[in-house]
Amino acid sequence: MTLLRIGDFSQLAQVSTRALRLYDELNLLKPAHVEHFTSYRFYSLDQLPRLNRILALKDLGFSLEQIATMLTDDLTAQQLSDMLAMKQIELEKQLEDGRMQIARVTARQRQIEAEGKISPYEILVKEIPPLAIASVRRIVPTLNDADKVRTDMLHALYQGLSEQRIQPESPELAIYHNREYVEEEIDVELATAVSPKMTRRFSPNREPASHTLAFSPLMATTIHHGHFANVGQAITALCTWAAQNEYAPAGAYREIHLFGRELDLANFENVTVEIQLPIEKK
């Protein structure tokens, strides 16, 4: 049996000698041999699998005491691999949540920087004709769930149209039915325009549903160019303009995807979106 001094074993395993001494004290990983007169610790190559399990479980967030208990159960390589796979999924979710939080912080920072400045958004009031749409509507639990739920909804929308042999038209749009800003229980409808002649072909008990957005005589609109996460700035600009001009929101606001289909986006950094807000005189 080949024995390695603690420093050499430390280099091989990429773990500090301090950690190895701690694992020795906690009976997690005892040296294969301790020299009687010098107290030098020696380790063998066949101790590497146990050390790798300790380090993997530590990366999963388990305490050393918990790891000691788990190792007595003699975890198989497959069991440990499954645990690491679950941890990987958890970390990826945390990274995605962090990415969305950074985007919201950046958007809020830009709102603060824009205080007292002239809004870059031009507001136009126009009539919006009726629009036949096919849509899928969901309640999104939280903002952090929005990307996944939207993707699932869009797949359901276009797959359902394909199965019913109905051709989608432009534009693709999102309709937000909450009458106030919310970060939970977000009532969103994702839709695409369809030919009015096609509405009779929709199956009544399956997705997507078909209906017509009514004629709107007063619609405040603006165009957003830039990152998708910053669309809220355009909504803020619309609501601010409405309040300053003695208008009140009169329905759900719409997000018109002038860039095409959301599922086709390579990234969300450079999109063009029209925001529409139905209004009425106060």
Protein Blocks (a to p, Z undefined) as FASTA:
>chain_A
ZZddfklmmmmnopafklmmmmmmnomaccfbdcfklopacddfklmmmmmmmmmmmmno
pafklmmmmmmnopafklmmmmmmmmmmmmmmmmmmmmmmmmmmmmmmmmmmmgoiacfb
dcdddddddddddddddddfblmlmmmmmmmmmmmmmmmmmmnopacddddddddfbfbd
cfehiacdddddddfklmmmpcfkbccddddddddfbdcddddedjfklmmmmmmmmmmm
mmmnopacfbdcddddfkbpfklpmbfkbccdddddddddZZ
